[in-house]
Amino acid sequence: DIDTALDASQVGDYNITFTATDSNNNQTTGTVTIHIVDTTAPEDPIVQPVTSQDTEIKGQTEANVSVLLFDAEENLLQTTTSDQDGNFSFTIEKQQPGTIFYLQAIDEYDNKSQQVKTVVIDASTPTCGSAAQTYQPEQEQFQGEFCEQGALSQTPTFPEPNQTTTWQCQNEINQTVDCAATRLATPTPDPTPEPTPEPISKPEPEKKLKACTFDKVTNITPNSVTLKTTVDKSYKKDKLTFRIEQINQQTNQKEIKKIKATPNKKGEVTLVINQLNPDTQYKLKLSYLDKKYHPCKKDKTVTTKKTTTNFLPALTKTEEVTEEVSEETPPSKEEPAPEPIATVKETTPLQTNLTAPIQEKKESRTFPLEKIATLVNSKAKAILPLGIATGFLATILPFLATTPLATKDLFTLPVIGIFNRRRKQNSWGVVFEQETKQPLQNISISLINEDGKKIATTYSDQQGRYGFLPEPGKYTIQIDNPHFSINAIEQDELYGDTYSKQVITVGDEPITLNISLTPLKQSWIEHASQQINKEQTILYKSRQFLFTFIYYLGFLWTIIATILYPSKLNIILLILYSLFFLYDRIIKKKNYGTIKQQDNSPVPFILLSLTNPQTNQREAFAVTDTRGRYYLLANNGDYNLSLSGKLLDGDTIKETTSVNINKGLLKEDWEV
């Protein structure tokens, strides 16, 4: 036995020479090389805060180690190396607040630190909201948001008359902005007696009291009316406060409402009053605020409409009605003038027939349809956008569900559309799966020198690409992934030269050999079988049937609604449905081909190659997906088409035929 001691904290290669002597004084000498490697993970990266205005991610970790940057889905974005002081940085574009990145350090012995999460914080300059304004004495609460950008530091209290309240808006990097709201002082009443009116010829009274006319009442419904008024043109683009006094003529109950509105260039203003009672007469008085409230000329009296049983408005035929509202002149002091009642033209005979039972039972409170009609009519404006969105969604969903790209494969193998990749020498290598020919991302690839030391490690990108530029010498490649193993093949029919576990002699050129891998846990046959079985389940088929059912149900309902009530909305929906139906049944053409067996089962991952018959050079290729579909583009002309691969039962197929492409696309269906 030989007993010696080495300092295991010193990483490196050590040669131990020993001499053995027997009883006859015979001697022999031997040397043993011992490799001491580092198994300690590098320090976790310490990342400086990243704001939405930064274009760099900076931090610190152990010196001279690789630092990897991942996105929120842990896809590798960039790789860099820390300097001798452990500092590192990545260049990025400006990110939205809340964007997530992960960073990880890896030393030369492939020891990995923990992944460190960093979140982009909001650095937008804080700004005050619309609540920072000047308020009238009669206003009692804030209007609008306190902060348009940033967060409110503390909720302020509404200012008293002739006072100002302040608050601060702050962003995530503690930048602040001061905001203020001021409330005007309450005007002091004039104790002097009312002055004698000036002669009409003098313009001063007209300037003090600008004209306002209550023009008319329109759009009368059971629960709302629209008021049209005109003010002086000098008020254009000014936001005025209007005071509406509505008096219920049946109960003599008075209610005051205030509405803010901005006149147009002509001084015209439109006001809408809601929450009125059906079939009720109201007297309306209008005034506007300019330091104090000034009445508008010509008060109005209007009667709201009766409710009907029309709880399906789209199925009831109506006519456009005209509201005639009488204008009211001020009554004399001796005798009050009677108030005229607004007359409204009633509905068409179709509506009259529907409303007749209600007119006979006007005093009855047991008929429930009146309440339903009132509820639906009051919510019609909210239901209309929802109905339009639902009809359009029911039209679009069946088409989205039946497109070739509607379902993603388990292995993320959207092989439809892979074409025109000719064999050529690239300045990088590609890591790919042998059977499906798909590039593999985030595969750890290490370069080993003649002494068995790992001198460099990299990761394949989203297209499976990688590359090394080492010093001249001899090297081998190692894959650090427990789910794949390297295939020892020298040539691949699509990718060309591949790494076959041989020793690579490197001069001044980079290492760009393609690497073919085979999955160890699940083969492509198992994956394809699982996908095919999934598409045969009742749940999958029910989903396809549900989309189709919704489409035709919406189509049928639109036809019925348009016949009973040919409104513009129903006609537009019917035209859209008809166009989609014509496109799906007549115009739409299948833009992909399929390969199936005689029992109509799909053949996944079959290679289709188009070869020029004169030059015998491959022009384009594609690989079928798990449903046997392919998509192959090529120039017009005659080609030799070869099909090669394995069936799910393990049998190998290889067939060749002649094809002619005249529209730049091969989409024929083949049976093997």
C-alpha positions in Angstrom: 0.0 0.0 0.0 1.1 3.5 -0.8 0.0 6.3 1.4 0.6 10.0 0.5 -1.2 13.3 0.9 -2.3 16.0 -1.6 -3.9 19.4 -1.0 -7.3 18.9 -2.6 -8.1 22.6 -2.4 -5.5 23.3 -5.2 -7.1 22.5 -8.5 -4.9 21.1 -11.2 -3.0 18.0 -12.5 -0.4 16.3 -10.2 2.2 13.6 -11.2 3.2 11.2 -8.3 6.3 9.1 -9.0 7.0 6.1 -6.8 9.8 3.4 -6.6 9.3 -0.1 -5.4 12.2 -2.4 -4.2 11.9 -6.1 -3.4 14.0 -8.3 -1.1 16.6 -8.9 -3.8 17.1 -5.2 -4.3 15.2 -5.2 -7.6 13.6 -1.8 -8.3 10.8 -0.5 -10.5 9.6 3.1 -11.0 6.0 4.3 -11.9 4.2 7.6 -12.3 0.5 8.3 -11.6 -1.3 11.5 -12.8 -4.0 12.8 -10.5 -6.6 15.4 -11.6 -8.1 17.6 -8.9 -11.2 19.4 -10.3 -13.3 22.2 -8.8 -16.8 21.0 -7.7 -17.8 24.2 -5.9 -20.6 26.2 -7.6 -19.7 29.8 -8.5 -21.2 32.6 -6.5 -24.8 33.6 -7.4 -24.8 36.7 -9.7 -25.6 39.9 -7.9 -27.7 42.0 -10.3 -28.0 45.8 -10.2 -31.7 47.1 -10.5 -32.9 47.2 -14.1 -35.4 50.0 -15.0 -37.6 50.5 -18.0 -35.1 53.1 -19.4 -32.0 50.9 -19.1 -30.2 49.3 -22.1 -27.8 47.2 -20.0 -28.0 44.5 -17.3 -25.0 44.8 -15.0 -23.9 42.7 -12.0 -21.1 40.9 -10.3 -20.2 37.2 -9.6 -17.1 35.0 -9.4 -14.2 36.1 -11.7 -13.7 34.5 -15.1 -16.9 32.5 -15.3 -19.6 32.2 -17.9 -22.8 34.2 -17.2 -26.0 33.2 -18.9 -29.1 35.4 -19.5 -32.5 33.7 -19.8 -36.0 35.1 -20.4 -39.1 34.4 -18.3 -39.6 31.0 -20.1 -36.0 30.2 -19.4 -35.0 30.5 -23.0 -31.3 31.4 -23.4 -30.9 34.9 -24.7 -27.2 35.8 -24.3 -23.9 34.5 -22.8 -20.9 36.6 -21.5 -17.9 36.1 -19.3 -17.1 38.0 -16.1 -13.8 39.9 -15.9 -11.0 39.5 -13.4 -13.0 41.5 -10.8 -16.2 39.4 -11.4 -18.1 42.2 -13.2 -20.3 41.4 -16.2 -22.9 43.2 -18.4 -25.5 42.4 -21.1 -26.8 44.8 -23.7 -30.6 44.8 -24.1 -33.3 46.9 -25.6 -35.6 49.0 -23.3 -38.1 46.7 -21.6 -41.6 47.1 -20.3 -42.0 47.3 -16.5 -42.5 43.8 -15.0 -40.4 42.0 -17.6 -38.6 39.0 -16.0 -35.0 37.9 -16.6 -33.0 35.0 -15.0 -29.2 35.0 -14.7 -26.9 32.0 -13.9 -23.1 31.6 -13.5 -21.2 28.5 -14.8 -17.5 27.9 -14.2 -15.0 26.0 -16.4 -15.8 22.8 -14.6 -19.6 23.1 -15.4 -20.5 24.0 -11.8 -23.6 26.1 -11.9 -24.9 28.7 -9.5 -28.5 29.2 -8.6 -30.6 31.1 -11.1 -31.2 34.7 -10.0 -34.4 36.5 -10.9 -34.6 40.2 -11.7 -37.7 42.2 -12.7 -37.7 45.4 -14.7 -39.0 48.3 -12.6 -41.0 51.3 -13.9 -38.9 54.4 -14.4 -41.5 56.5 -16.2 -41.6 60.1 -15.0 -44.6 60.5 -12.6 -47.3 63.0 -13.8 -50.4 64.5 -12.1 -53.9 63.3 -13.0 -57.0 65.2 -14.0 -57.9 65.6 -10.3 -55.3 68.4 -10.1 -57.6 71.2 -11.2 -59.6 74.3 -9.9 -63.0 73.4 -8.4 -66.1 75.5 -8.0 -67.4 76.3 -4.5 -70.4 74.0 -4.8 -68.3 71.0 -5.9 -67.6 68.6 -3.0 -65.4 65.8 -4.4 -62.4 65.2 -6.7 -63.0 64.6 -10.4 -60.7 62.2 -12.2 -57.5 60.3 -11.2 -54.9 61.7 -8.8 -51.9 60.3 -10.8 -51.7 59.7 -14.5 -48.3 58.1 -14.2 -46.9 56.7 -10.9 -48.5 55.8 -7.6 -50.3 58.1 -5.1 -48.2 58.6 -1.9 -51.1 59.5 0.3 -54.8 60.1 -0.4 -55.6 63.8 0.0 -58.7 65.4 1.4 -60.9 67.6 -0.7 -60.1 71.3 -0.1 -62.4 73.7 1.7 -63.5 76.9 -0.2 -60.6 79.2 -0.9 -58.1 76.5 0.0 -55.6 74.3 -1.8 -54.8 70.6 -1.2 -51.5 69.0 -2.4 -50.3 65.4 -2.9 -47.4 63.6 -4.5 -47.2 61.0 -7.3 -44.1 58.7 -7.1 -42.6 56.0 -9.4 -40.7 52.8 -8.5 -37.3 54.6 -8.4 -38.7 57.2 -5.9 -39.0 60.1 -8.4 -41.8 62.4 -7.3 -44.0 65.2 -8.6 -46.1 67.6 -6.6 -49.8 68.0 -7.5 -52.4 70.5 -6.3 -56.1 71.1 -6.4 -57.7 74.5 -5.5 -61.3 75.2 -4.6 -62.6 78.7 -5.3 -64.1 80.9 -2.5 -67.8 81.0 -2.0 -69.1 84.3 -3.5 -70.4 86.9 -1.0 -74.0 87.9 -1.6 -74.5 91.5 -2.6 -76.5 93.3 0.2 -77.4 96.2 -2.0 -80.9 96.3 -3.6 -81.2 95.0 -7.1 -80.3 97.8 -9.6 -82.7 99.3 -12.0 -82.5 97.6 -15.4 -80.5 99.5 -17.9 -82.1 100.7 -21.2 -82.2 98.0 -23.9 -80.0 100.1 -26.1 -77.0 99.6 -23.8 -75.0 96.4 -24.4 -73.8 95.9 -20.8 -76.7 93.7 -19.6 -76.3 91.4 -22.7 -72.7 90.8 -21.8 -73.4 90.0 -18.2 -76.2 87.5 -19.0 -75.4 85.6 -22.2 -78.2 84.0 -24.1 -79.3 80.4 -23.5 -82.3 78.8 -25.3 -83.9 75.5 -24.4 -84.6 74.3 -28.1 -86.3 70.9 -28.0 -86.6 67.5 -26.5 -85.8 64.4 -28.7 -85.2 60.7 -28.5 -88.0 60.1 -26.0 -87.9 56.6 -24.5 -89.7 55.1 -21.5 -86.6 55.9 -19.3 -84.7 58.7 -20.9 -85.0 61.9 -23.1 -82.4 64.0 -24.9 -82.4 67.8 -24.5 -81.2 70.2 -27.2 -80.1 73.7 -26.1 -78.1 76.6 -27.6 -75.8 78.9 -25.6 -73.7 82.0 -26.6 -71.0 81.1 -29.1 -68.4 82.7 -26.8 -68.8 79.6 -24.6 -67.5 77.2 -27.3 -65.0 74.7 -26.1 -65.8 75.7 -22.5 -67.0 73.0 -20.2 -70.3 74.3 -18.7 -72.4 72.9 -15.9 -76.1 72.6 -16.7 -78.8 72.4 -14.0 -81.9 70.5 -14.9 -85.1 70.8 -12.8 -87.5 68.0 -13.6 -91.0 68.0 -12.0 -93.2 64.9 -12.0 -96.6 66.3 -13.0 -98.5 63.3 -11.5 -96.8 63.4 -8.0 -95.5 67.1 -8.2 -92.1 65.7 -7.0 -89.1 67.8 -8.0 -85.6 66.4 -8.8 -82.4 68.4 -9.6 -79.7 67.0 -11.9 -76.4 68.5 -12.9 -74.6 67.6 -16.2 -71.3 68.9 -17.6 -71.1 69.4 -21.3 -69.0 71.4 -23.9 -70.8 73.5 -26.6 -69.7 73.1 -30.2 -68.7 75.9 -32.5 -72.3 77.0 -33.0 -73.0 76.9 -29.2 -75.2 73.8 -29.5 -75.3 71.4 -26.5 -76.9 67.9 -26.2 -77.9 66.6 -22.7 -79.3 63.2 -21.9 -81.5 62.6 -18.8 -81.9 59.0 -17.6 -83.8 57.2 -14.8 -87.2 58.5 -15.8 -90.5 56.7 -15.1 -92.3 55.3 -18.2 -95.6 56.9 -19.3 -95.0 59.9 -17.0 -95.4 63.7 -17.8 -92.5 65.9 -16.7 -91.9 69.7 -16.7 -88.3 70.5 -17.5 -86.5 73.7 -16.6 -82.9 74.3 -17.7 -80.2 76.7 -16.5 -76.4 77.0 -16.8 -73.6 78.0 -14.4 -71.6 81.2 -15.1 -70.6 82.3 -11.6 -74.2 81.7 -10.8 -77.0 79.7 -12.5 -78.8 81.6 -15.3 -82.1 80.2 -16.7 -82.5 79.1 -20.3 -85.5 80.4 -22.2 -88.5 78.3 -23.1 -89.2 75.5 -20.5 -90.6 72.2 -21.9 -93.1 69.7 -20.9 -92.7 66.1 -22.1 -94.3 62.7 -21.6 -92.1 59.6 -21.6 -93.1 56.5 -23.7 -95.0 53.5 -22.4 -93.2 50.2 -22.0 -94.1 47.3 -24.2 -93.7 43.5 -24.0 -90.9 43.7 -26.6 -88.3 41.8 -24.6 -86.7 40.7 -28.0 -86.2 44.1 -29.8 -84.4 42.5 -32.8 -87.6 40.5 -33.6 -90.1 43.5 -33.4 -90.7 45.6 -36.4 -90.8 49.3 -35.6 -91.0 52.6 -37.4 -89.0 55.8 -36.9 -91.1 58.1 -34.7 -91.0 61.9 -34.5 -91.4 63.6 -31.1 -93.4 66.8 -31.1 -92.8 68.8 -28.0 -94.8 71.9 -27.2 -93.0 75.1 -26.2 -94.1 76.8 -23.1 -94.5 80.5 -22.6 -94.4 82.1 -19.1 -98.0 82.3 -17.7 -99.5 85.6 -16.5 -99.7 86.3 -12.8 -103.5 86.5 -12.9 -104.1 83.1 -14.3 -101.7 80.2 -14.7 -101.5 78.9 -18.3 -102.1 75.1 -18.8 -99.0 73.1 -19.6 -99.1 71.4 -23.0 -98.3 67.7 -23.2 -95.8 66.3 -25.7 -97.4 64.1 -28.3 -95.6 61.0 -29.5 -96.6 58.9 -32.5 -97.3 55.3 -31.4 -95.8 52.1 -32.8 -96.8 50.2 -36.0 -99.7 47.8 -36.1 -97.3 44.9 -35.3 -96.4 46.6 -32.0 -100.0 47.5 -31.3 -101.0 43.9 -31.5 -98.3 43.0 -29.0 -99.1 45.8 -26.6 -102.9 45.4 -26.7 -103.1 43.0 -23.7 -101.1 45.4 -21.6 -103.4 48.3 -22.4 -106.4 46.3 -21.3 -104.7 45.4 -18.0 -103.0 48.8 -17.5 -103.8 48.8 -13.7 -102.7 45.1 -13.2 -99.4 44.5 -11.4 -99.4 40.7 -12.0 -98.2 40.8 -15.7 -94.4 40.1 -15.5 -93.5 41.0 -19.1 -93.7 44.7 -18.5 -90.9 44.5 -16.0 -88.9 42.3 -18.4 -89.4 44.8 -21.2 -88.3 47.7 -19.1 -85.2 45.9 -17.9 -84.1 44.9 -21.4 -84.9 48.3 -23.0 -82.8 50.1 -20.3 -79.9 47.7 -20.9 -80.1 47.7 -24.7 -77.0 49.9 -25.3 -74.9 47.5 -23.1 -76.2 44.3 -24.8 -75.7 45.5 -28.4 -71.8 45.5 -28.3 -71.9 42.1 -26.6 -74.2 40.7 -29.2 -72.0 42.0 -32.1 -68.9 40.5 -30.5 -70.5 37.2 -29.8 -71.8 36.8 -33.4 -68.5 37.7 -34.9 -66.6 35.3 -32.6 -69.0 32.5 -33.4 -68.2 33.1 -37.1 -64.4 33.2 -36.7 -63.7 30.4 -34.2 -64.6 27.5 -36.5 -62.0 28.7 -39.1 -59.3 29.2 -36.4 -60.0 25.7 -35.0 -59.6 24.0 -38.4 -56.4 25.6 -39.6 -53.3 23.4 -39.9 -51.4 25.4 -37.2 -54.3 25.3 -34.6 -52.6 22.5 -32.5 -48.9 22.5 -31.4 -47.1 19.2 -31.0 -45.7 18.0 -27.7 -42.1 18.2 -28.9 -42.7 21.7 -30.4 -42.3 20.3 -33.9 -44.2 22.6 -36.3 -42.6 20.9 -39.3 -45.1 22.3 -41.8 -43.3 25.0 -43.7 -39.7 23.7 -43.5 -38.4 24.0 -47.1 -35.6 25.1 -49.4 -32.8 24.3 -46.9 -30.1 23.2 -49.4 -26.9 21.5 -48.2 -24.2 24.1 -47.9 -21.3 25.0 -45.6 -22.3 27.3 -42.8 -20.2 29.1 -40.3 -22.0 27.2 -37.5 -23.1 23.7 -36.7 -26.6 22.6 -35.9 -27.8 20.2 -33.1 -30.8 18.2 -34.4 -33.0 15.2 -33.6 -32.1 12.4 -35.9 -35.5 11.0 -36.8 -37.6 14.2 -37.0 -34.7 16.4 -38.3 -35.8 19.2 -35.9 -33.2 21.6 -34.4 -32.8 21.4 -30.6 -32.3 24.4 -28.5 -30.6 24.9 -25.0 -28.4 21.8 -25.5 -25.1 22.1 -23.5 -22.1 21.3 -25.7 -18.6 21.0 -24.3 -15.2 20.9 -26.1 -12.7 18.4 -24.6 -8.9 18.6 -25.3 -6.4 15.8 -25.6 -5.8 15.8 -21.9 -9.5 15.2 -21.2 -10.0 18.7 -19.9 -13.2 20.7 -20.7 -11.9 23.9 -22.2 -15.2 25.5 -23.4 -18.9 25.1 -23.1 -21.7 26.7 -25.1 -25.5 26.2 -25.6 -27.4 25.8 -28.8 -29.7 28.7 -29.7 -33.4 28.6 -30.8 -32.4 27.4 -34.3 -30.1 24.7 -32.7 -26.9 26.5 -33.8 -23.6 26.4 -32.0 -19.9 26.9 -32.8 -16.4 26.9 -31.3 -13.2 28.8 -32.3 -10.4 27.1 -30.2 -6.7 27.1 -30.5 -5.2 24.6 -33.1 -5.2 21.1 -31.7 -7.2 17.9 -31.4 -10.6 17.8 -29.6 -13.7 15.8 -29.0 -17.3 17.0 -28.4 -19.4 16.1 -25.3 -23.2 16.6 -24.9 -24.2 17.4 -21.3 -27.9 16.4 -21.4 -29.4 13.3 -19.8 -32.2 13.1 -22.4 -30.1 12.7 -25.6 -27.2 10.7 -26.9 -24.9 11.4 -29.9 -25.4 9.3 -33.0 -22.1 8.1 -34.5 -22.9 8.9 -38.1 -20.6 10.8 -40.5 -23.2 12.0 -43.0 -26.9 13.1 -42.8 -29.0 13.3 -46.0 -30.2 16.8 -45.0 -27.5 18.4 -42.8 -24.4 16.9 -44.4 -21.3 16.3 -42.4 -22.0 15.3 -38.8 -20.0 14.6 -35.7 -19.4 10.8 -35.3 -17.5 10.8 -31.9 -14.2 11.1 -33.8 -11.2 13.2 -32.8 -11.4 16.6 -34.5 -8.2 18.2 -35.7 -8.5 22.0 -35.7 -6.4 24.6 -37.5 -7.5 28.2 -37.8 -11.1 27.4 -38.8 -14.0 27.1 -36.3 -15.7 23.8 -35.4 -19.0 23.7 -37.3 -19.8 20.0 -37.5 -23.6 19.2 -37.2 -24.5 17.0 -34.2 -27.2 14.3 -34.5 -28.9 13.3 -31.3 -31.3 10.5 -30.3 -33.8 10.9 -27.4 -33.3 8.4 -24.6 -36.6 8.7 -22.7 -39.3 8.9 -25.4 -38.9 8.1 -29.1 -40.6 9.9 -31.9 -42.8 6.8 -32.5 -44.1 7.0 -28.9 -44.6 10.8 -29.3 -46.5 10.4 -32.6 -48.6 7.6 -31.2 -49.6 9.7 -28.2 -50.6 12.6 -30.4 -52.6 10.5 -32.8 -54.4 8.8 -29.9 -55.2 12.2 -28.4 -56.9 13.3 -31.6 -59.1 10.3 -31.5 -60.5 11.0 -28.0 -64.1 12.1 -27.5 -63.0 15.4 -25.9 -60.9 16.4 -28.9 -63.7 15.5 -31.4 -66.3 17.2 -29.2 -64.3 20.4 -29.4 -64.2 20.3 -33.2 -68.0 19.6 -33.3 -68.7 22.4 -30.8 -67.1 25.1 -33.0 -69.0 23.9 -36.1 -72.3 23.8 -34.1 -71.8 27.3 -32.8 -71.1 28.5 -36.4 -74.2 27.1 -37.9 -76.4 28.0 -35.0 -75.2 31.6 -35.3 -75.9 31.5 -39.0 -79.4 30.2 -38.6 -80.2 32.7 -35.8 -79.0 35.6 -38.0 -81.2 34.5 -40.9 -84.3 34.3 -38.7 -83.5 37.7 -37.1 -83.0 39.4 -40.5 -86.3 38.0 -41.9 -88.3 39.2 -38.8 -86.4 42.5 -38.4 -84.2 43.6 -41.3 -82.1 46.2 -39.4 -78.7 47.3 -40.6 -76.9 45.4 -37.9 -78.7 42.1 -38.8 -78.1 42.6 -42.5 -74.4 43.2 -42.0 -74.1 40.1 -39.8 -76.0 38.0 -42.4 -73.6 39.3 -45.2 -70.6 38.4 -43.1 -71.9 34.9 -42.4 -72.7 34.4 -46.1 -69.2 35.5 -47.2 -67.6 33.1 -44.7 -69.8 30.3 -45.7 -69.0 30.8 -49.5 -65.3 31.1 -48.7 -65.3 27.9 -46.6 -67.4 25.8 -49.0 -66.5 27.1 -52.5 -63.4 29.5 -52.5 -61.2 28.0 -49.8 -58.7 25.4 -51.0 -56.5 23.1 -49.0 -53.0 24.5 -48.9 -51.2 21.4 -47.6 -50.7 17.8 -48.5 -51.0 14.6 -46.5 -49.4 11.1 -46.4 -51.5 8.3 -45.1 -51.5 4.5 -45.1 -54.2 2.4 -46.8 -56.2 2.3 -43.5 -56.3 6.2 -43.7 -54.0 6.5 -40.6 -51.5 9.4 -40.8 -47.8 8.8 -41.4 -45.8 11.2 -39.2 -42.2 12.3 -39.7 -41.7 11.2 -43.3 -39.1 13.0 -45.3 -40.2 14.4 -48.7 -37.3 15.4 -51.0 -37.6 17.1 -54.4 -34.7 16.4 -56.7 -33.8 18.0 -60.0 -33.8 15.1 -62.5 -31.0 16.7 -64.7 -28.5 17.6 -61.9 -29.7 15.1 -59.3 -29.5 17.9 -56.7 -32.0 18.4 -54.0 -34.1 21.6 -54.4 -36.4 21.4 -51.4 -37.7 19.1 -48.7 -40.2 18.9 -45.9 -41.1 16.6 -43.0 -44.7 15.6 -42.2 -46.1 16.4 -38.7 -47.9 14.0 -36.3 -51.0 14.1 -38.5 -49.1 13.3 -41.7 -49.4 16.8 -43.1 -46.7 18.7 -45.1 -46.1 22.0 -46.8 -43.6 22.1 -49.6 -42.7 25.2 -51.8 -40.6 24.9 -54.9 -40.1 26.5 -58.3 -42.4 25.3 -61.1 -41.1 22.4 -63.1 -40.6 18.6 -63.2 -39.0 16.9 -60.2 -38.3 13.5 -58.7 -40.1 13.1 -55.4 -38.7 10.6 -52.8 -40.5 9.6 -49.6 -38.4 8.0 -46.9 -38.8 7.2 -43.2 -40.3 4.7 -40.8 -43.9 3.8 -40.1 -45.3 3.6 -36.5 -45.0 -0.2 -36.7 -41.2 0.1 -37.4 -41.4 -0.8 -41.1 -39.1 1.3 -43.4 -40.5 2.9 -46.5 -38.6 4.5 -49.5 -40.6 5.4 -52.6 -39.8 7.6 -55.6 -42.1 9.2 -58.2 -42.2 12.0 -60.7 -44.2 15.2 -60.0 -44.9 18.4 -61.8 -45.2 21.7 -59.9 -47.0 24.5 -61.7 -48.1 26.8 -58.9 -45.0 26.9 -56.7 -46.6 24.5 -54.2 -46.7 20.7 -53.7 -49.8 19.7 -51.8 -50.8 16.3 -53.2 -52.1 13.5 -51.0 -50.1 10.3 -51.0 -50.8 6.8 -49.9 -48.0 4.5 -48.8 
